[in-house]
Each structure stands twice: as C-alpha cells, then as structure tokens.
C-alpha cells in the first residue's frame, strides 16, 4: 500500500486519511520527507539569481511530506501514545533536530536570505514580514555564528530533542503509576454520583474490579480536592501529585531537566547571551527577562498578601471544626466552605448544569456563532485518529466553508495531561489549504449512558482551548509560516483567554447552563454570586501561578548549573526569593512535572499566560464597553487580529484592534491586585 503521507490527502479539507494510516507509515514518511526537503533546499541553492520567489517562497513550499507526517504523528503521540509510538518518537527526535539545523544553519541558504534583507525588494506587507521573520529565524537558530559554534548548537539541539521526549515519556508513566486506588466507596464521600462512577470506570479500565481510582492530573493537586471529605485521602492525592517525577524510580525526571537546563544555558552563551531566558525573550513581545521580573515583582507581594488573607478565612472554619493546621490538601476543600459562607455559593452544585454536550454546542459553538457567524455541523462520517475524537465541519454565516474542528475531550492512560490545541492542516493561501484543528482535554469519562458533567473550571478550560481553535480556524493568511496561532509565544494565550469572557455572558449562559435532567436554567442568584465573587481565591490562584512562572525563569536565567544537585532545594530558594513561599499554596507545577517548560515549548515562556492576560483584560473591557457579543465586534476582532495569524507584529495587531497599547489596570482589577 502506498504511504498515505507521501501525497496530499484527497479527503475533504485534506483531513489526514486516518483509516489508511498505520504505525509503520510514520518512519517511512519521516525519512522520505526529510530527504525530499533537503532536495528542495538544494534546488533553491542552484539558482544563480536570488529572488524572493525562488528563495523564501520556495522555502515555504518545501517539506510538505514531512509536515503532513509530523502534524499527525505529534498529535498521536500526545493524545494516544503507546510503546511503539514512543519508540518512533525517540528515533525521530534527534534526527528532526538535525534536519531543521541542516536547513537553518546552512550558510549558503542564509546568505541568500541576508542578501534579500539588504536589498529589500518591493514586496507586499505580508511578504516583507515573511522575509524579516525568516531572517530572524535563521539568526535565532545560529546561522550567523562561526562554523565551530554552529556545530556545537547542532549537537545541543539533538541532545535536547532526545531529553524532551524522554521527559514527556517518563512523566506520563509516573503520572499513571501514581493514580490513587480506593478500596471503599465510603472514602469518596463528598463526590457526586457521577464522579464516583467515573472513578469506578477508571479502576475497571485498569483491571481493578470493585475499586475506585483517582488518576493524577498534570498540575499540582486535583479537582476532587474541593469536595472530598476524607482528609486522609485528600492528603494521599496531594502527596502523590507533588511527587510526580521525583521518586527516584525509573521514571524520575530530575536528571533529565538538570541536563536540559544546562544545555540551554550553554547554547545561549554561544550566542553571546547570559541565559536561555535572554535567548528566548529577545524574540518575544516582552523583549527581555528584566521586563517580566519587573511585572512579577509588582504583583507578587499583593498576591501573597491576598493568599494569606484567604488562608485566615479558611483557618477560622478549621478552628471551629476539626482543629488542625491548614495544609495544601485542605485549601480547595475549605475554600468551598468559605465561598458558601461568604457568598452562599457551592460550585460543586453547579455540575448538573454543565453537561458537556450542552456546554459545547449551546455554549462554546453558540458564542462563536453570535460573535463571528460561525456554524458547526458534526461529521460522524469522517474518520479521526481515535474513536473518541469527533469531527465538526465549520462554516461562515453565508454557508462558505471555514475548516474542520476535532474535539477529543476524555482522559485516557495513553493521553498526556492537560488541555491543548494543535493543527493537522494549517490554513494558507499559498498551498490552498483550509484549517483542520484539534482540541484535547482530560475530562473523566463516565460509564456508558451517564452524562458528562463538568466542573466550572473544566467549562472554563473548554472555552479557553476553543479560543485557540478559533484562532486557527479564522486564520486568513497567505503563508503557512503565519497560520493561526503562529504568533509570538507570549501572545498566543491572548485570544484563548478572551474567549473565556463568554462563559458568564447572560445570552450565552442562559443558552447552555441548563440542568441536564430538568432543563432548569442555572439559578440567577448563583450567577450573581459568581460575578460578585470574581476575585475570590485569586490570591491563591495568582500566587500558585507566579511561583511556577518564577521557577521557569529561575531555571532559565542560569549560566551554569554544575553546582545544582538538589532540584527541590533550588525550587524552594527560587520561590522564596520572590516571597512566594507559602506552604498551603504550592506552586502550580514543580520542576519534575513542569511539561510546559521541559517538554512543551514554553521554556522561559510560562510567564506568557499573565503577560497575555494584560491584553486579554483590556480587550474584555473593550467588548463590554462596545456592546459585547455582537457581530460588529466580532468582525472587528476577526479582521484586525484573529484572522491575521503571525502575518504582522503581534503588538501592532493589538494596536490595530484596540487603537492603543494595552494598559495593566484592567488585569489588576480582575485579579484583585489593584491595591498595589
């Protein structure tokens, strides 16, 4: 059978022909694709005349077989891996790094791009920006370094690619191994019947009959901690969560991350920079780590002060009841009691109103329709990569096609933790392709026939990730390099965070937040309390997030790690240096399970969530001041920002939308930090 990756898919929207793809096809297509692209690069170098078309456009068109294979493979390895997929990833990771370097560090190819930069041919705005970006890409890769330094960069990149793959593999294995097995249903008091059923189903899927299982999540803690009454079980869950990748077993990630941080530091020094953080941020909107530190130093004191005030409220309730010290496994449980006392609000009681299908169709899709005119039609006839991954065709209001959306919502042992968006096909006019985007989540799957009831946080995550999906779907650019979410890393979370605003927007909420049995709408009194308590527990949330962001910058601001042998000790010092060391509020990610920075492309970039939130909060205020969920607002946001991908400077896009630079005050108000 012909390898399906070797030609463009002839299916609708060029969705990959998953029914025809086998695991044996990946390596064959990888090697064929890399060889093909190197031939294409060789052809570019044969042209004696140097033009934008025969150099930059030719580069954009190169590597199509490889891109098709990688888009499918990395979606597979993150959402449905197995031993064979892990083996393939381990084989291709260093080879892919070497292949990319063979192109980006090719002195003759760089000379052509440098010549074009110096000549600055008369190009349209997007083409001129493409030329500038390629020049910066090559500089960032090391093309301007001397030959000896380029060779060192190549070796570092190859080793890093292997280590990233191993980190991800180890962490998934240890996360699965740390699932908490429960023998007696009475220990689960406080969980809903739906949650208990999901725990029973999880245990059964692992071969444990008449038991219940609580699987670990990728961040610190677990959603069940907010409702589990059994304090001993809560402690087991939290301790298991905090120990991911740090148990000294075969899945331990600490040696891996230490080596990665050292290699990144060494690579930065080859570029004449002090640290990996400087190396990364020079290409981001922040520009330099000092700007991020300046922002964090302003926010951290108020965040911790708010967290300690919140802790005092919790300690009062503990003192009235069980009389024990406040620990990290107590926080979420007692926070709900404080919320109920202060605001007469129980978020656990909301789950019956957040049924997955209604949230998706009548909430997420509905808001996109109202704002952008998007329409969605499920296509069960289209084969996807997993039986749980569902395809939806997406249209404009006039019926013209936009692309495909694939939703893969349930957790499984073969899927890495967290939630994310990626693309299988990138929109671009150069190759005439429309977008195919994927959202992955990790919602516990209930037994067959039972409804999937979401927490308020999971509902927020779905709206958030769909914001990324919209960014990919509404892309309208010429070049693949700029498609969808291909923006600066500290800008990419901005559109997804904006999409969260529609969760409690009255017209949207009334359409989806209905009791899954009675159809009753979410009580208005509860909605009012949610809005009233919008800054509730923000001290905890901000402190936990900042600790992780600071940890990221701490690792990646080092020039030498030879003296660091104890990861936990380094973590504690880095967090304490910012005054964020408050034991009831642990960092959202410890280093050993910080996939964002050691396996997910966010190294020295986790700050981007709150950096982007400055833009987000300012944008939300704009929407509210201009009438909210209207087509006029959506069309303006789509035209100036959502459709532009990375085709212009990110902050200029924001200015085009907002009419000015962003202001920090809306963020401070949102997080209850406006007293600083």
CORNORQUI-V293802 format. One record per run of one state. SS is the DSSP state (h for helix, s for strand, l for the rest). FROM is the first residue (numbers start at 1). LEN is the number of residues. If there is no record, write none. Layout:
BEGIN
SS,FROM,LEN ; SS,FROM,LEN
END
This chain:
BEGIN
l,1,3 ; h,4,3 ; l,7,5 ; h,12,3 ; l,15,3 ; h,18,3 ; l,21,3 ; h,24,23 ; l,47,5 ; h,52,10 ; l,62,2 ; h,64,16 ; l,80,3 ; h,83,22 ; l,105,2 ; h,107,13 ; l,120,5 ; h,125,17 ; l,142,5 ; h,147,31 ; l,178,2 ; s,180,3 ; l,183,2 ; h,185,4 ; l,189,4 ; h,193,13 ; l,206,6 ; s,212,3 ; l,215,8 ; h,223,4 ; l,227,4 ; h,231,12 ; l,243,11 ; h,254,17 ; l,271,5 ; h,276,6 ; l,282,7 ; h,289,32 ; l,321,7 ; h,328,16 ; l,344,3 ; h,347,7 ; l,354,1 ; s,355,1 ; h,356,17 ; l,373,2 ; s,375,4 ; l,379,11 ; s,390,6 ; l,396,5 ; s,401,10 ; l,411,9 ; s,420,6 ; l,426,2 ; s,428,1 ; l,429,4 ; s,433,1 ; l,434,1 ; s,435,9 ; l,444,9 ; s,453,1 ; l,454,2 ; h,456,18 ; l,474,6 ; h,480,3 ; l,483,10 ; h,493,10 ; l,503,3 ; h,506,7 ; l,513,1 ; s,514,1 ; l,515,6 ; s,521,1 ; l,522,2 ; h,524,9 ; l,533,5 ; h,538,18 ; l,556,11 ; h,567,11 ; l,578,13 ; h,591,3 ; l,594,1 ; h,595,4 ; l,599,9 ; h,608,18 ; l,626,5 ; h,631,12 ; l,643,7 ; h,650,9 ; l,659,6 ; h,665,6 ; l,671,6
END
